[in-house]
């Protein structure tokens, strides 16, 4: 290779420069990323690999010293349709895990937000186990088996009637434990595939205070997940133990049962204490500190031993009276759990507001630091939506439509199957929330239409002045695309409405504990024949069906995302945001792909800088991976790295949702580290990406001073609205993809390549 090569539109490059492309959501073939018909993998594996054009195939007008490489990581998040549908049921766990990463930037370690989110995550595990216990132990074992019409024609259940009550309940309790073991297995499997990647050491030194993306070991949380998994398994087993023993003590109290019951509560209390403690020791030391595993092994052993003893005690045949009504204590446990979640959500709102006021760089966006309680409320809502659908649909199936309902009286002498009333009211709250939120979205779209169209009209008038008559329809279409692309920037009130409705909903359901909640109201209405009782019953039934349809719609959306590229991008954008962050709150959330992708990229970039320069080019979500990668690079590699982002949501999404980790100060610091060798390409027609520092148009002065004002470069889209002389159709509207086929992209690559120098120090920033 020649020592020096001159690049067009750039400067002298003293060594080979590699443009490393990182794709965004929904993935892309390596051939598409590289614009080359034949590629070969040079590093990595089938899940995530680095590809280059095969020498001798295809034609390129690039100099030999400017090479191109692609990192394809889509297989880390995309899988088979069945696997994706199964992971969608982990949505509540993913949302609560995301809540802790959207906290305000305070310069500290997050205060009480972390412990609150961990406790809330544990209540979601408990809610999952209570719903499974409600289906198996309560609906089937306690209520259905003694009910002869429920067993009629069902051989797969009738054999349970031959078992005494205790052994029957113990046997059915194995099903929730099996479901918990399935979650455990999914967590272990994902850790082996994605999260066990050996992370290289990041920056040589990091600042104290906030848990930062440049901390050594930030992307190595396998032991944290291991710790949390042990605690959540203990919580799940404790819920099963308390449910079984509470029912047995109700019908036949013994000293042994009371002793085991007390031990189960001690187990849950120990889990609470461990969740309140930080996961890492000495977090003020360089890096994030070692994981605190004290007490985890005794907790795991104690939970298993206690559950075995509880199952053994339950399996002893007793001679109780035949059970009547629902499982003793189960409805009260559901209401108590909802009350705990209401208290935690309220505390999270207070803590978030308090810490945002302390933030020295609070975002002007409503979501800038307020997203933590919003995502936590979403997690609780999704959890009870799934639980209500599961419990009531099973009950409807088993009792053949004889669930107590003022609009549909029971048949004479038919023992009813009674799920907890809290689930029915949760479904009603869910119905109201869905309708109100949908109405709020439509309202915001309607009231901002004039403002968005006015903004879009100014843009197209400036881009396409004096268009011919035949180009006016295309110009109007471009205006509508620009106006629609700005909708997401006006939906802040929707999240406010959702949060308020969620807080009111869980509080109303929690009032059951003091006797004035939904259960008492349901009992009063059940004894009347008025229209109010009928309407309320029909509304709650409708709520269950609506929530069921929403859950089914989520699954169908995941399956259909494999058929529609536009749907796949929408689903992937939301999913990749949630699975980007480490699982430091809920261990059963979907796996964190960045725990492999970021260290792998950092290792590759560091190795390439030993032989030349690297232009890290990230499209869409790939720009987030690129930014996180640069924050993990050692200091020696930074002078040989440049950053090219395009269609980037770094500011439009991440700086607003995650200000503590991608706020404006972090992005400015990133620019400083790489000597402001950074170009960001964006379009007004792009609904995902946007400017990072300044939304100025060509010919306008940037809105910020200094080198940050030179980063953003707006691309006109489309390039024209008339048919070029050498074409038969007008240029296409590219929107979010592609960017790398635009002439401005190649100009930016060669510009950045010219700025890379072989000096040991950082290049001076460009003159604005």
N, C-alpha and C positions, 0 to 999 in steps of 0.2 A: 504494500500500500504506500502511495506517495505520502511524504511527510506533510506537505501543505497542498490544499486544494481550494480554489476559489469557487464560491457558490454564487449563482445569480441572485440578485436582490438581497444579498446578505454580505457577510464579511469573510475574512480568512478563517478557515477551520484548521487547527493545528493537529487534529487527530480525528479519528472516525466518530461521527455523530450518529446515534441510533434514535430514531423516533419510535417510541414504545407506545402503541395505541391500546387503550383500555375501553372496552365497550360499556354500554349502559344497561338498563333493565331489559329483560326479555331475551338478552343474549343476541349473538350474531355469529354467523359462521366465520372462521378465520379467513376464508377466501374473500368474503364480503368486506371484512375489516381491512384487508391488505390490498383490495382491488387487484387480485392476482389469481389466475386460474389454478395454479399448482402451488401448494404450500407444504412445509414440513415442520414437525414439532422439534424444537431445539432444547426444550426444558419442560419440566412439569409432567402431568399425566392427563388421563381422559377427563378428570373432574375439573382441572384448571391447568392450562398449559400455555407455553410461549411458542409462537409460530413465526416463521419467516418464509418469504417467497423462495421457492427452490431455484437455485442458480441455473441459468440457461433456459428458463421457461418464462414467456411473456416479455414485454418490452417496457422499459422505464426510461424516462428522460432525466432522471435524477443523477447527480454525480456519484461516483463510486463511494466517496467518503460519507455520503448521507444515506444510511440504510433505514429500513423500516421493519418493525417487529410488532406483533400483536399478542396481547394477553387475553385469553378467552377463559372466563370464569363462570359462564352462565350455568354450567352443570352443577355448581355448588348450591344454587337456589332452585333451578328447574329440575323436575324429575318426571316420573311417570304420572299419568293423570290420577291413578288410584292413590299414589303416594301424596300428591298435592292435595287431593280431597281429604285424606286422613289428617294432614297437617293443618287444614283449615279449622278442624275442631279444637286445635290448640290456640285459636285466636284470642280468647280471654287472657291466656298466659302471656302471649306475645305483647298484648296491649299494656298489661301492668308492668312488664319488663321495660317497655318503651317509656313509661311514665317517669322513671327515675332519670333517664337521659335527657329529658326535656325540661329539667329544672332551670331556675334562673341562674345567671352567672353572678356569683357573690365574691369570688376570690377565696372562698373557703371550700370545705369538703362537702357542702350540700346540707349541713345542719341536720335537722330531724327528718328531712324529706326521704333520705335513704332508709332509715328504720321504719318510717310509716309505710313506704312502698313495700318493704319486705314483709311487714305484718299483713298488709292488704293482700299480698300475693299468697300468704299462708291461708288466709280466709277463702281464697278462691279454690285452693286445694281441698280445704274442708268442705266447701260448698259442692265441689265435684263428688266427693265421697258421700256426702249426705244425700245427694240425688241418686247415686248408685244404691246406697242403703235403702232409700225410699222405694226404689223400684223392686229390689230383690227381697230384702228382709221385711219391709213394711207391706207393700202392695201384694206381693206374691205369698211370702211365708206367713205373715200375720193375718192378712185380711182375706186373700183369695182362697187359700187352701181350705179353711173351714166353711167356705161359702160354696155349697154344692152346685148352683148354677154356673159358678165361675170355672169349675172343673169339668163340667159336662162336655164330652167329646174332645177333651184335651188330655190324651194319654201321656204327653210329655210333662204334665203337671200332676196328674191324679195320683201318681205313685208317692208324691210328697205327703199325701194325707195319711199314709201308713206309718209315717215317722212321728214320734213324739215332738212336742213343740220345741224343746231345747235343741235336740239334734237337727231338727229342720232349720231352725234359725242359724245354727252354727254352719251348716252345709251351705246355705244360701249366702252367708257372709263371706264365703270364699270368692264369690263373684266380684264384689267391690275390690277385694284384695288383689284379684287377678287383673282387674282394670288398672289398679295402681301399679302393679308390676309391669304392665304394658307401657305405661308412661315412663317408668324407670328404664325399661329396655330401649325405648326410643331415644331417651336422653343419652344413655351410654353409647348407643350406636352412632348418633350424630357426633358425639365427642371424639370417637375413634376416627371418623371419616374427615371431619372438618376442624375440630378444635384442638387436636393433639399435635398440630404443626409446630415444630420448634421455632419459636420467635427469636430473631436476632436482637441483640441489644440496640436500643434506639439512640437517642441523643446522648452525648457524653455527659451532659448535666441537664437537669430540669429545674424549673422553678417550683417553689413550694406552693401550698395552698390548694387551689382547685385541682381535682383529679383530671389531669390533662392528657390529650391525645399523644403528646410527645414523651410521656412517662415510659421508662423501660418496663416491659412486661405488661403494658396496657392491653395488648391483644393476646394475652396468655392467661385466661381465666379458667382453665380446666379444673384446677383445684378448688376454685370458688364454686363452680358448678357442682363438683363432687360434694363439697360441704353442704350446699343448699339442698342437693338431692337427698342426702341422708336426713336432713331436718324435715323436709316435706314428706318423705316416706313415713317418718315417725308421726307427723301430724295426721296423715291419712289413716295409719293403723290406729292411732289414738281415737279418731272419730268413730271407727268401726267398733273399737272396744267399748267406748262410752255408750254407743247406741245399743249394743247387745246387752250390756250389763244394766243399763237403765230400764230396759223392758223386763229383764229377768227379776230385778229387784222389785219392780212394781207388782209382779204376780207372786213372787216367793222370795222375800228378803232373807238372806243368810249373812253371817259374819264374813264368810269367804267372798261373797259377791260384793259386799261393801268395801272390803279391803282392796279387791281388784279394781273396783270403781274409783276409789281414791288414788290408787297407783296410776290409773289412766289419766286422771286430771293432773297428777304430778308430771307425767310425761308431756302433756300439752303445755304445762307451765314451763318446763325445761326448754321446750322448743321456742316458746315466746322469748325467754331470756337469751337464747343463742341468736335469735333473729335480731334482737335489739343491739347485740354486740357487733362491732365492725367485723367484716369478714377478714380483714388484713391487720397484721400486727404492725405497730409503729408506722402509720401511713405518712407521718411527717418526714420520714427518711427518704433519701433519693430513690426514685422509682415508686412503686406502690406498696412495697413491703411484702413479707411472706404471708401466706394464708394461715389464719388461725384455725387449726384443726383440733384444738383442745375440747374435749367433751364429746366429739363427734362419734368416736368408736363406742364409748359406753352408751351413748344415746341410741345408736343403731342396734346394738346387742340388746339393750333394755326393751326397745320397742318390739323386737321380734319375739323375745322371751315372753313378754307380757301378753302379746297377741296369741301366742300358742297356749298360754295358761287360760286366757279368756275363752278361746275356742274349746279347749278341753273341758272347762267348767260348764260351758253352755251345752256341750254334747251329753251331759249327764241327764238321763230322763227324769223329769219331775212330773208331778200330778197337779198342775195348776187348773184353775177354772178356764173354760174356753175363752179365748180372747174376744173382746168386743171393741169395735171402733178402730181407730188407727193405732199404730205402734206407740206405746206410752213414751212421752218425752220427745218424740220426733218432731212434731209440729212446733213445740216450744224451742227445740234446738235450731230449727230453721229460722224462726223469728229472732232468736238471740244472735245468730250469726249475722242476719241482716242489720240488726241494731249495731253490732260491732263494726260492720262495714260503713254504716252511716256515720258513726263517730270518727272512724279513720278518714273517711272522705272529707268530713268537715275540718278535721285537724290538718289535713293536707292542703285544703284551700287556704286556711289561715297561715300556715307555714310558707306556702308559695307566695302569697301576697306580701308577707313580711319580708321574705328574702328578696323579692323583686324590688321592693322599695330601697333595700340596701345595696342593690346592684349599681355599680358606678357607671355602667354603660347599658342601661335599660333600653330595650328595643321599643321603637314607636309602635310596632305592631302589637295588637292585643295578645296574640299568642306568644309573643316574645317573653317566655318565662312563665306563662300561665297555662301552658299545655299539660303540665304534669297532672293536675286534677281532672282535666278533660279526658286524657287517655285512661286514667284510673277509673273514672266513671264509666267509660266505654267498656272496660274490662268487666266491671261488675254487671253492667247491663247485659253484655253478651253471655256471661256466665249463667245468670238467672233466666235469660231467654232460652238457652239450650236446655237448662234443667227443667223449666216449666214444660217445654215441649216433650221432653223425654218422659217425665213422670205422668203427665196427663194423657199422653197418647197411649202409653202402656196400660194405664187404668181404663181408658175407653175401650181398648182392645179386649181386656180381660173381663170386664163386667157387661160387655155387650150393650154399651150405651146407657147404663143405669147409674151413672155418677149423680149424686144429689144435685139437684138444680131446681130452683123455684119454677122455672119455665118447663121443667120436665120431671114430674114427681116420680118417686120410686114406685116399683110394683109392690103390692102388699106382701109383707113377709120377706122381702129381699134385703139381706144385709148389704149395706152400701160399701163401696170401695172409696175411701176418703183420703186423697192426697192432701198435703198441707195447704191450707188456704193461702198462705203466703205466695205459693207458686202461681195460683190463679190471679192474685192481685198483681204480682210481678208481670204477668202477661198483660193485664189491663194497663198498667203503667207503660209497658212496652208499646202497646197499641197507641196510647196517647202520645208518647214520645215520637214514634215513627211518623204519625200524622202531623204533629206540630212542627217537627224538624223539616219534613218534606214541604210543608206550607211556608216555613221560613226561608228555605232555599229558593222556592219559586218567587217569594216576595223580594228577596235580595236580587235575584236575576232581573225581575221586572223594574224595580226602583233604580237600579244602576244601569239599565240599558241605555238611557239617553246619555249618561256621562261616558259610558264606554264607547258608544258610537261617535260621540263628539271627539273623543281622543283618537279613535281609529280614523275618523275623517281627516283630522289634521295630519296624521301620519301618511295616508295614501295621497293626500293632496300635495304633500311635500315630496314624496317619492315619485309620483307619476303626475306631474303637472300637465295640463292641456292634453288629455288623452283623446285620441280619435273616437268617433261615435261607436265604432265596432268594438272598442276596448272597454266601454263603460260597464257592461255586465261583469266582466272579469274584475274590473276595479271595484265594483260593489261587492263582489264575492270576497275579495281580499279584505275589504273593510270589515265584513262580517266575521271573517276568520280572526282578524286582529281583536275585534271586540269580544269574541267568545274566549280568546286566549287569556283575557284579563279577568274572567269571572272568578277564578280562585282567589284573587286578591281582594275580593269584596265579601267573602263568606265568614268573616270573623264573628258577626252576631249569631250565626248558626251554632257555633261552638258554645257561646254564652247561653243560648236557649237550651241546648242539650244538657249542659252542666247543671243548670238550675232545675230542670225537670228531673234529672237523675237524683239530685240531692233531695228534692221534695218526695220523689217516689220511694227511695229507700227509707226515708224518715217516716213516711206514712205506714209502710209495712212494719217498721220497727216498733210502732206504737202498740203492737200486739202485746208486748211485754208488760204494759201497764193496763191492759184490759180495755183499751179504747180503739184498737186497731181494726184491720180488715176482718179478723176472725170473729170478733164480737159483732161487728156490723153484719157479717154474713149470717151469723146465727139469728140475729133479729129479723133480717129480711127473709130468711128461710121460713120463719113462722108466719109470714104474711102472704097475702095473695094479690098484693097491689101491683100496679104497673111498674113502680120503681124497682121492685124485686126482679120482675121479669126482664126489664131493660138492663139492669145491672148484670144479671146472669148471662144474657145474650151478649153483652159487651165483653165480658170476660172470656166467654167462649170465642168470640171473634178475635180477641187479643191472642189467645193461644194459637188459633189458626194463622193469624198474621205473622206472629213470631216464628211459627213453624215454616211458613212460606219464606220468610227472610232467611232462616237457616238453610232451607233447601236451595234458595236462590244463591247463597254464598257457595254452596257446593257446586251447583250448576255453573256458576260463573267461573269457578276454578277449572271445571272440566272443559267448558267452551273456550277458555283462554287458549287452548291448544289449537283451536280452529280459526280464531280471528286474531289477526296481528294487533289491531287497535285495542281489543279487549285484553289481550295478553299484556300489552304495555301498561294499560291502566291498572290491572291487577298487580303486575310485577312492581310498578312504582310504589304502591302501598306496601306490598309484601317485603320488598327489599329495604324500605325504610325501617320496618319493624325488626327485621332479622339482621340488620347491619350491626347492631350493638351487642356487646357481650351479655350473657345471661347472668347478671349479678343480682337479680331480684327473684325470678322464677326459673327453676331448673328444667321445667317441662315445656318451656317455650320452644318454638322451632329453632334449629341450630343457627349459630352465628357464623355466617360464611366469611366475614371479614377477619375472623381469627386465623384463617388460613390465607386469605387473599392479601391482606396488608403486609404481614411479615414476608410472604413469598415475593411480593412485588418489591419490597424494600431490599431483600437479599439480591434479587436480580438486578435492580438499579445500581446498588452498591458495587456489584461485580462488574457491571458494564462501565461504570465510571473509572475503574482501575485501568481501562484501556482507551477511554475517550469520553465524549460527552453524551448526555441522554436528554432527549426532549420527551417528557412524560405527557402524553396526550390522552385526556380523559373526556369521553362523551357522556353527557347526562349523569347517571349515577356513577359512572366510571370516573368522573371528575372528583367525586367525594372520596373514592378509593385513592385517587392520585394525591389529593391533599393530605389524607391520613398517612399515606406512604412517605411523603416528603417530611412530615413531622416526625417520622421514625428513623430518618436517615442519619448516619453519623456525620459529624461536622466536616470530615475530610471529603465527603462526596458532594456536599451542597454546592461548591463553586462550579461543579461540572454538570449541573442539572438545570433544566428550564422546564416551565410548565405551560401547557397549552390546554385550555378548557373550552368546551363548546357545548351548547345546549345544557349548561350547568345549572343545577338547582342549589348550588352552594349558598347563595344569598336568599333566593326567593323562597326556599323551603327550609334548609338546614339552619341558616342564621336566625330564622324566626322561630323554628320549633326547638332547636337545640342551642340556645345562645351561650351556654357554658362551655361548649365544645367547638362550635363553628361560628361564634359571634364575630362581629366586625373586628374586635381587637385580635382575635386568633388569625383571621384572614390577613390582616395587616402584618402581623408578625411572620406569617408564612411568606408573604412577599419580601419582607426584609431578609429572611434567611436565604432566599435564592437570588438576592440582588435584583429583585423585580424583573427577572427574566420570565415574564408571565404575560400571556395574551389570552383574553377571553372573548370568544365569538358568540354573538347572540342575535336573535331575530325577534321582531315584534309578533310574528305569527306563531312563535313557539310558546305553548301553554305550560311547559315544564321549566325550561331554562330561561335565563335572563342575565342582565348585567350584575356584576359583583360589587363594583365600587361606584360607578357613575354611568347613568343611562343616557349619556350625551350622544347625539347623532353626528355623523361626519360633518366637519365644518363648524361644529359648536365647541365651546369651551367645556372641559369636564367640570362636574359639580364638586369635585374634591381637588385639593392641591397636592403637589408632590408627585412622585412616581406612580402612586395608585391611580391617578387620572389617566395614565397611558395604557392601562390593562385592558379595558373594555373596548371592543370594536364591533359596532353594529353592522350586520349584513342586511342589505335590502332583499326582501323576499316577497314576491318573486323578483328575479333580475329585471323583468320587464313585463308589460301587459299587452304588448303587440307581438305579432308573429315576426321573428327575425327573417332577414332576406334569405338565409340559407336553411330555413326550417319550414315546417308546415303547420306547427302548432305553437302557441305561446309557451314561454318557459314555465315549468311546474312550480307550484307552491310547496316548498320543501318542509316547512314547519319545523318539527323537532328532529327530523332525520331525512337525509344524511347531511353532515357538515363537511366530511373529509373529501367530498367530490367537488366542493366549491373552490374556485380559483383563489379566493381570499385565504382559504385554509393553507394551501401550498405556499402562499406568500408569507403567512405567519410562521410556518415551519422553517423556511429559509431565513427569515428574519431572526428567529430564536437561535438557529444554528450559527448564524454569524456573530451572535453575542457571546456564545460559549468560547472560553479561552482556556489555555492550558496552564494558567497561573494557579498558584496555590491559594491565593486570596480570592475573595468574592469580587466579581466584576462590579464596577460602579453602576448605579441605576441609570437608566436612560433619561435624557433631558426631556421634560414634558413639552 
